Amino acid sequence: MFLFRDKRIPLNREFRSAIQCIWSVGIKKSLLISSKLGLSFPFFMNNLNYYNFSLCFFLLKNLTLSEVRIKRTIAEKINDLISMECYKGSRHRTFLPVRGQRTRTNSGTMRFLRSHKERVLWKN
């Protein structure tokens, strides 16, 4: 297994699907990286030599943001919604579903997550 920013990339998978294990790398970026490296379709990670790995690492480093920065921007957007006091922000603040899900009968998971989040918030 390769390590990329504390993320393990499996060796026994095809290249394009293996690099999708990295945060913020989806289908389009994996296709872009494989085309820039000149890799054919059934190319597995265990066939990757050091030169191709270093090129792949360089491309991933330049094309993707770090996981910490992505999580920070998401948290900033949620805090902006809460500070604007809009409906979506109030749903975030009360730990309820934001995107219009039903809460009368199907919110067992959200209730569990809500209590868990509240416990985490009160500990800090």
Protein Blocks (a to p, Z undefined) as FASTA:
>chain_A
ZZeehiacdfkbcfklmmmmpghiafklmmmmmmmnopafklcfklpcfklmmmmmmmmm
mmpccfklmmmmmmmmmmmmmmnopaklmmmmnopafklpafklmmmmmmmmmmmmmmmm
mmZZ
